[in-house]
């Protein structure tokens, strides 16, 4: 299973991977709890990088900074 740090990103209105399925996937990932995060973007579907690029970029940078401190 996956053991590396992971930021799982999902859009609330994603019809390809609904947010409840993303949560199930997240829960099954074997990465330690302090090295994994799920981000549900409330205004997005399957392409959050096009609908909420600033929010996504900030979350990625914040996550990378956090795991580099750990």
Secondary structure, DSSP 8 states (H G I E B T S, - for coil): ---S-EEEEEETT-SSS-HHHHHHHHHH--S-GGGEEEEEETT-SS-HHHHSHHHHHHHHHHHHHHHHH-
